[in-house]
Amino acid sequence: QVQLVESGGGLVQPGGSLRLSCAASGSIFTIYVMGWYRQAPGKQRELVARITSDGITNYGDSVKGRFTSSRDNAKNTVDLQINSLKPEDAAVYYCYAQWLGSDYWGQGTQVTVSS
């Protein structure tokens, strides 16, 4: 089992920056995929970023060039640096992990973009 705990959400003005962090715990070794998804009210959950254990990173089209994700395999942590925030980035951001063929999700952290 993998437990994921996110931190770092909050209220940010448009154009601002925010950093989200996620830590995985449990009786685990290196997790194959870690990353982030988000879900806005009335919309489907969408990919933000996902990183494999060997460093291959994919970003969702709407965040390319503004968001950067990084992970520490030894610590089983993944971060998301969010820059140039737009109102449409407001959502609940979920940490994600894929381990031994199963998907795991954090409880989510709210990002609100408002002036």
C-alpha positions in Angstrom: 0.0 0.0 0.0 1.1 3.6 -0.7 -0.1 6.6 1.2 0.3 10.0 -0.5 0.1 13.3 1.4 0.1 16.6 -0.5 1.0 20.0 0.9 1.4 23.6 -0.4 -2.0 24.5 -1.9 -3.6 27.9 -1.2 -4.8 31.2 -2.6 -2.6 32.9 -5.2 -3.1 35.9 -7.4 -3.0 35.5 -11.2 0.5 35.5 -12.4 1.8 34.3 -9.1 3.6 31.1 -8.2 3.1 28.2 -5.9 4.9 25.0 -5.0 3.1 21.7 -4.2 4.8 18.8 -2.6 3.8 15.2 -2.1 5.4 12.5 0.0 4.7 8.8 -0.3 4.9 6.4 2.6 4.3 2.7 3.1 6.3 -0.5 2.8 7.6 0.5 -0.7 10.7 0.8 -2.7 11.1 3.1 -5.7 7.7 4.0 -7.1 7.5 3.6 -10.9 5.4 6.7 -11.7 4.7 9.7 -9.5 3.0 12.9 -10.6 0.1 15.3 -10.4 -3.4 15.5 -11.8 -6.0 18.2 -11.2 -9.8 18.5 -11.3 -11.8 21.7 -11.5 -15.5 21.9 -10.6 -17.6 20.3 -13.4 -14.5 19.0 -15.3 -12.8 15.7 -15.6 -9.6 15.0 -13.8 -6.7 15.9 -16.1 -3.0 15.2 -16.3 -0.7 17.9 -15.0 2.7 16.1 -14.9 4.0 12.5 -14.4 7.5 11.3 -14.0 8.8 7.8 -14.2 11.5 6.5 -11.9 14.1 6.9 -14.7 13.2 10.6 -15.2 10.9 10.6 -18.2 8.5 13.5 -17.7 5.2 14.2 -19.4 3.1 17.4 -19.0 -0.4 18.2 -19.8 -0.8 20.5 -22.8 -2.3 23.3 -20.7 0.6 23.6 -18.3 3.6 23.1 -20.6 6.1 25.8 -20.1 4.6 27.1 -16.9 4.7 24.1 -14.5 7.8 22.0 -13.6 7.7 18.8 -11.7 10.6 17.0 -10.0 11.0 13.9 -7.9 13.4 12.3 -5.5 13.4 8.6 -5.9 15.3 7.9 -2.7 12.7 9.9 -0.6 9.6 9.0 -2.8 8.6 12.6 -3.1 7.4 14.6 -6.0 7.1 18.4 -6.3 5.2 20.7 -8.6 6.4 24.2 -9.2 3.6 26.3 -10.6 4.4 29.6 -12.3 2.4 32.2 -14.2 -0.8 31.0 -12.6 -4.0 31.6 -14.5 -7.6 31.6 -13.2 -8.2 28.4 -15.2 -5.5 26.7 -13.1 -7.7 26.8 -10.1 -8.5 23.2 -9.1 -7.9 20.5 -6.6 -4.5 19.0 -7.3 -4.0 15.3 -6.6 -0.7 13.5 -6.1 -0.6 10.3 -8.0 1.6 7.2 -7.8 1.7 4.0 -9.7 3.3 1.1 -7.8 3.2 -2.6 -8.6 0.5 -2.1 -11.2 -1.9 -0.2 -8.9 -2.9 3.5 -8.9 -2.8 5.5 -5.7 -4.1 9.0 -5.1 -3.6 11.7 -2.4 -6.5 13.4 -0.7 -5.9 16.5 -2.9 -4.9 20.1 -2.2 -6.9 23.1 -3.3 -5.3 25.8 -5.5 -7.4 29.0 -5.8 -6.4 31.7 -8.2 -8.0 35.1 -7.5 -7.1 38.7 -7.2 
